[in-house]
């Protein structure tokens, strides 16, 4: 098949760009012709809360990536759509994550569909964002109307799509595949030396961009529990502050955790991800809202125990008491689970179970689900 993947990609950084590139690699492996169409301008700088939108990593190998889309220029949307229409691809996959992109993607899809050959499928990470606004209700229908079908990475997102799809178009769910391209798990002592960490301590990891919905404040409250002190634990926070840096630093001070929380708050490049995951005992995701998370799928790759909260689709991925914990987004429950993890030496059994559980999350499962949708429309 001739396939277009439309969404963020190199030279942009972050989990969504990584996802699209890994999806392209899977399609190439399966023998398809694949091209990623990404942005010349993704966000206006005033809308982007981080330090930079761009990665310093080298470009992914063997993937054809073309920068074409200006997210705020309607004339560009029509022009790009017409050019993509002429390619007469079999399938255009729109990788959708926020309503800001709805008019842009919807316009491009409307032009592509005029060739009466290309099928447009939305691969939806979030239909309604973690921090919703009135614009989501206004803009989202612009995109939904132009799609032939939808695939979501969590069941909860299917429900969200149904709020906007009045025509009952085909939809399916396929869980977020494993991020398996961050290298191999490292020897713990070597990884500790790379980060200049004490080998006698035990480490928890909070990984990824820091935003209010991710619940770092809940985790800090939980980590202040005195019961954890007997296990010589420290918390690593690895990821860039998108907002609230002063609030979190003040909270760490108020809870007297300055010597127990290690802040590595620059963007973590791809070639350092395995270092952080190799030093920790458990990955903590105390989210207040969620759909799914790429962090859980990195944890699967490195066979790491997880603590998630029962929001969105996270509990679908982490069966409680089998490979980790799925608890209410409350600091008391988070603390109790962390104490149980260390007190009852759960790490070994959780990691054994992960090796069995991770088989559910192969990339060819996702591409097969997309193919089934394609054949329906």
C-alpha positions as CSV (number, residue, x, y, z in Angstrom):
1,X,0.0,0.0,0.0
2,X,0.9,3.6,-0.4
3,X,0.5,5.3,3.0
4,X,0.7,8.9,4.2
5,X,1.2,9.6,7.9
6,X,0.2,13.1,8.7
7,X,1.3,14.6,12.0
8,X,4.3,15.7,14.0
9,X,7.7,14.2,13.3
10,X,11.4,15.0,13.0
11,X,12.7,17.7,13.5
12,X,10.1,18.1,16.2
13,X,10.6,16.4,19.5
14,X,8.5,14.5,22.0
15,X,6.5,11.3,22.3
16,X,4.0,12.0,19.5
17,X,6.8,12.5,17.0
18,X,8.5,9.4,18.2
19,X,5.2,7.5,17.8
20,X,4.7,8.5,14.2
21,X,8.2,7.6,13.3
22,X,8.0,4.2,14.9
23,X,4.7,3.6,13.1
24,X,6.3,4.4,9.8
25,X,9.1,2.0,10.5
26,X,6.6,-0.8,11.2
27,X,4.8,-0.1,7.9
28,X,8.2,-0.1,6.0
29,X,9.0,-3.4,7.7
30,X,5.7,-4.8,6.4
31,X,6.6,-3.8,2.8
32,X,4.5,-0.6,2.4
33,X,5.5,2.7,0.8
34,X,5.3,5.3,3.6
35,X,5.8,9.0,3.8
36,X,5.4,11.3,6.8
37,X,4.0,14.7,6.2
38,X,4.9,17.1,9.0
39,X,5.0,20.7,9.8
40,X,7.0,23.7,8.7
41,X,5.3,25.5,11.7
42,X,3.8,23.3,14.3
43,X,2.8,25.8,17.1
44,X,3.3,29.5,17.2
45,X,6.0,30.0,19.9
46,X,3.6,31.8,22.3
47,X,1.5,28.6,22.4
48,X,4.4,26.3,23.2
49,X,5.3,26.1,27.0
50,X,8.6,24.3,26.7
51,X,12.1,25.6,25.8
52,X,12.1,24.5,22.2
53,X,9.9,22.4,19.9
54,X,12.9,20.9,18.1
55,X,15.1,17.9,18.8
56,X,18.9,17.7,18.8
57,X,18.7,14.0,18.0
58,X,19.7,12.8,14.5
59,X,16.9,12.2,11.9
60,X,15.4,8.7,11.9
61,X,16.9,6.4,9.4
62,X,15.0,5.1,6.3
63,X,11.9,7.2,6.8
64,X,10.8,9.8,4.2
65,X,9.7,12.9,6.1
66,X,8.5,16.0,4.3
67,X,7.9,19.3,6.0
68,X,4.8,20.8,4.4
69,X,2.2,22.0,6.9
70,X,1.8,25.4,8.4
71,X,-0.7,24.9,11.3
72,X,-2.0,28.5,11.2
73,X,-2.2,29.2,7.5
74,X,-5.5,28.2,5.8
75,X,-4.1,28.8,2.3
76,X,-1.3,26.4,3.1
77,X,-3.8,23.8,4.3
78,X,-5.7,23.8,0.9
79,X,-2.4,23.8,-1.1
80,X,-1.0,20.9,0.9
81,X,-4.3,19.0,0.6
82,X,-4.3,19.4,-3.1
83,X,-0.8,18.1,-3.5
84,X,-1.4,15.1,-1.3
85,X,-4.6,14.4,-3.2
86,X,-2.5,14.0,-6.4
87,X,-0.4,11.3,-4.7
88,X,-3.4,9.0,-4.7
89,X,-2.3,7.2,-1.6
90,X,-4.4,4.2,-0.5
91,X,-4.4,5.4,3.1
92,X,-3.9,8.7,4.9
93,X,-3.4,8.4,8.7
94,X,-4.0,11.6,10.6
95,X,-2.3,11.4,14.0
96,X,-4.5,13.7,16.1
97,X,-3.9,14.9,19.6
98,X,-5.4,18.4,20.1
99,X,-8.3,20.5,18.8
100,X,-5.9,23.3,17.7
101,X,-5.0,21.0,14.8
102,X,-8.6,20.2,13.8
103,X,-9.2,23.0,11.2
104,X,-5.8,22.3,9.6
105,X,-6.1,18.5,9.5
106,X,-9.8,18.7,8.5
107,X,-9.1,21.0,5.6
108,X,-6.2,18.8,4.3
109,X,-8.4,15.7,4.6
110,X,-11.3,17.3,2.7
111,X,-9.0,18.0,-0.2
112,X,-7.4,14.6,-0.2
113,X,-10.8,12.8,-0.2
114,X,-11.7,14.5,-3.5
115,X,-9.6,11.9,-5.4
116,X,-12.1,9.2,-4.3
117,X,-9.3,6.8,-3.6
118,X,-7.5,7.7,-0.4
119,X,-9.2,6.6,2.8
120,X,-8.6,9.0,5.8
121,X,-8.3,7.3,9.2
122,X,-7.8,9.3,12.4
123,X,-5.3,7.8,14.8
124,X,-6.5,9.6,17.9
125,X,-4.3,10.1,21.0
126,X,-6.6,12.6,22.6
127,X,-9.9,13.7,21.4
128,X,-10.5,16.0,24.3
129,X,-7.3,17.3,25.9
130,X,-6.3,16.9,29.5
131,X,-7.0,20.6,30.0
132,X,-10.1,21.2,27.9
133,X,-11.6,24.5,26.8
134,X,-14.7,25.7,24.9
135,X,-12.7,25.7,21.6
136,X,-12.5,21.9,21.8
137,X,-16.3,21.7,21.2
138,X,-16.1,24.3,18.4
139,X,-13.1,23.0,16.5
140,X,-13.2,19.2,16.9
141,X,-16.1,18.6,14.5
142,X,-14.0,20.2,11.7
143,X,-11.8,17.2,11.9
144,X,-14.2,14.4,12.8
145,X,-16.4,15.2,9.8
146,X,-13.6,14.6,7.3
147,X,-12.5,11.2,8.6
148,X,-13.7,7.9,7.2
149,X,-12.9,6.0,10.4
150,X,-11.1,6.2,13.8
151,X,-8.7,4.2,15.8
152,X,-7.9,5.2,19.4
153,X,-5.3,4.0,21.9
154,X,-7.6,3.7,24.8
155,X,-11.3,2.8,25.3
156,X,-12.0,6.2,26.9
157,X,-11.0,8.0,23.8
158,X,-13.5,6.1,21.7
159,X,-16.2,7.5,24.1
160,X,-14.8,11.0,23.5
161,X,-14.9,10.6,19.7
162,X,-18.5,9.5,19.9
163,X,-19.4,12.9,21.4
164,X,-18.5,14.5,18.0
165,X,-19.3,11.7,15.5
166,X,-23.0,11.9,14.7
167,X,-22.7,9.4,11.8
168,X,-21.5,6.4,13.7
169,X,-18.4,5.9,11.5
170,X,-16.2,2.8,12.1
171,X,-14.1,2.9,15.2
172,X,-11.8,0.6,17.0
173,X,-9.4,0.5,19.9
174,X,-5.8,-0.8,19.9
175,X,-3.5,-0.2,22.9
176,X,-0.4,2.0,22.6
177,X,2.4,-0.2,21.3
178,X,5.7,-0.6,23.2
179,X,8.4,2.0,22.6
180,X,11.2,-0.4,21.8
181,X,13.7,1.9,20.1
182,X,15.4,3.4,23.1
183,X,18.2,0.9,23.3
184,X,18.8,-1.9,25.7
185,X,18.5,-1.9,29.5
186,X,21.9,-1.0,31.0
187,X,23.8,-2.5,33.9
188,X,22.5,-0.7,36.9
189,X,25.8,0.4,38.3
190,X,26.9,1.7,35.0
191,X,23.7,3.7,34.6
192,X,24.1,5.1,38.1
193,X,27.6,6.2,37.3
194,X,26.3,8.0,34.2
195,X,23.9,10.1,36.4
196,X,26.4,10.4,39.3
197,X,23.9,8.7,41.7
198,X,24.5,6.8,44.9
199,X,24.5,3.0,44.3
200,X,23.3,2.4,47.8
201,X,20.0,4.2,47.2
202,X,16.8,2.9,45.7
203,X,15.2,5.1,43.0
204,X,11.6,5.9,41.8
205,X,11.2,7.7,38.5
206,X,8.8,10.3,37.3
207,X,9.5,10.8,33.6
208,X,8.3,13.2,31.0
209,X,7.0,16.8,30.6
210,X,5.8,18.3,33.8
211,X,2.3,19.6,33.6
212,X,-0.4,19.9,36.3
213,X,-2.5,17.0,35.0
214,X,0.4,14.6,35.5
215,X,0.1,14.9,39.3
216,X,3.7,15.4,40.4
217,X,2.3,17.3,43.4
218,X,0.4,14.1,44.5
219,X,3.6,12.1,44.1
220,X,5.6,14.5,46.2
221,X,3.0,14.4,49.0
222,X,3.1,10.6,48.9
223,X,6.9,10.5,48.8
224,X,7.0,12.6,52.0
225,X,5.5,9.6,53.8
226,X,7.9,8.7,56.6
227,X,7.5,5.0,56.0
228,X,9.5,5.3,52.8
229,X,12.6,6.6,54.6
230,X,13.5,3.1,55.9
231,X,14.1,1.9,52.4
232,X,16.6,4.6,51.5
233,X,14.6,5.8,48.5
234,X,15.0,8.8,46.3
235,X,12.7,10.2,43.6
236,X,14.1,11.2,40.2
237,X,12.1,13.7,38.3
238,X,13.3,13.6,34.7
239,X,11.7,15.9,32.3
240,X,11.2,19.5,31.3
241,X,8.9,21.9,33.3
242,X,6.1,23.0,31.0
243,X,4.5,25.1,33.8
244,X,4.5,25.5,37.6
245,X,8.3,25.1,38.2
246,X,8.2,27.5,41.2
247,X,5.2,25.7,42.7
248,X,7.0,22.3,42.6
249,X,10.3,23.6,43.9
250,X,8.5,25.4,46.8
251,X,6.5,22.2,47.6
252,X,9.7,20.1,47.7
253,X,11.1,22.7,50.2
254,X,8.0,22.7,52.3
255,X,7.9,18.9,52.5
256,X,11.7,18.9,53.4
257,X,12.5,16.7,50.4
258,X,15.4,18.7,49.1
259,X,17.9,15.8,49.7
260,X,15.5,13.1,48.5
261,X,14.2,14.5,45.2
262,X,16.6,14.7,42.2
263,X,15.5,17.2,39.6
264,X,16.8,16.6,36.1
265,X,14.5,19.1,34.4
266,X,15.8,19.5,31.0
267,X,14.4,17.6,28.0
268,X,15.7,14.0,28.1
269,X,17.2,13.1,24.7
270,X,16.4,9.7,23.2
271,X,19.9,8.3,23.8
272,X,19.6,9.0,27.6
273,X,16.2,7.4,28.1
274,X,17.6,4.0,28.8
275,X,20.0,5.4,31.5
276,X,17.1,6.7,33.5
277,X,15.0,3.6,33.2
278,X,17.9,1.4,34.1
279,X,18.5,3.0,37.4
280,X,15.0,2.9,38.8
281,X,12.9,0.3,40.6
282,X,9.5,1.6,39.6
283,X,8.0,4.1,37.2
284,X,5.4,6.5,38.8
285,X,2.6,8.0,36.9
286,X,0.3,9.7,39.4
287,X,-1.8,11.4,36.7
288,X,-5.0,13.3,37.5
289,X,-6.4,12.9,34.0
290,X,-5.2,10.7,31.1
291,X,-6.1,8.8,28.0
292,X,-3.0,6.6,27.6
293,X,0.7,7.2,28.1
294,X,3.8,6.5,26.1
295,X,5.7,6.3,29.4
296,X,4.1,3.1,30.3
297,X,5.2,1.6,27.0
298,X,8.8,2.7,27.6
299,X,8.5,0.9,31.0
300,X,7.3,-2.3,29.3
301,X,10.3,-2.2,27.0
302,X,12.7,-2.0,30.0
303,X,10.6,-4.5,32.1
304,X,9.9,-2.0,34.8
305,X,7.3,-2.1,37.5
306,X,4.7,0.7,37.3
307,X,2.4,2.7,39.5
308,X,-0.4,4.5,37.6
309,X,-3.7,6.0,38.6
310,X,-7.2,4.9,37.7
311,X,-7.8,7.6,35.1
312,X,-8.4,7.3,31.4
313,X,-6.9,4.1,30.0
314,X,-3.9,3.7,32.3
315,X,-5.5,1.0,34.5
316,X,-6.3,-1.0,31.3
317,X,-2.6,-1.3,30.6
318,X,-1.3,-1.9,34.2
319,X,-3.3,-4.7,35.9
320,X,-3.2,-4.0,39.6
321,X,-1.0,-6.3,41.6
322,X,0.3,-8.1,38.5
323,X,2.9,-5.8,37.0
324,X,2.4,-2.8,39.3
325,X,-0.3,-0.7,40.9
326,X,-3.4,1.1,39.6
327,X,-4.8,3.3,42.4
328,X,-7.0,6.3,42.9
329,X,-5.2,9.6,42.2
330,X,-4.8,10.3,45.9
331,X,-1.4,10.7,47.7
332,X,-2.4,8.3,50.5
333,X,-3.0,5.4,48.1
334,X,0.1,6.2,46.1
335,X,2.2,6.2,49.3
336,X,0.6,2.9,50.5
337,X,1.5,1.2,47.2
338,X,5.1,2.4,47.3
339,X,5.4,1.1,50.8
340,X,4.0,-2.2,49.8
341,X,6.3,-2.4,46.8
342,X,9.4,-2.1,49.0
343,X,8.2,-3.8,52.1
344,X,7.1,-7.0,50.3
345,X,9.8,-7.0,47.6
346,X,7.4,-6.9,44.7
347,X,9.9,-5.9,42.1
348,X,11.1,-9.3,41.0
349,X,7.6,-10.8,40.5
350,X,6.3,-7.7,38.8
351,X,9.1,-7.8,36.3
352,X,8.6,-11.5,35.6
353,X,5.0,-10.8,34.8
354,X,5.8,-7.8,32.6
355,X,7.8,-10.1,30.3
356,X,4.6,-12.1,29.6
357,X,2.2,-9.1,29.6
358,X,4.2,-7.0,27.0
359,X,3.4,-9.4,24.1
360,X,0.0,-7.7,23.9
361,X,1.6,-4.4,22.7
362,X,3.4,-5.2,19.4
363,X,3.3,-2.7,16.6
364,X,2.0,-5.2,14.1
365,X,-1.2,-5.5,16.3
366,X,-1.8,-1.8,15.7
367,X,-1.2,-1.9,11.9
368,X,-3.5,-5.0,11.7
369,X,-6.3,-3.1,13.4
370,X,-5.8,-0.1,11.0
371,X,-5.9,-2.5,8.1
372,X,-9.2,-4.0,9.3
373,X,-10.6,-0.5,9.5
374,X,-9.4,0.3,6.0
375,X,-11.1,-2.8,4.6
376,X,-14.4,-1.6,6.2
377,X,-14.6,1.7,4.5
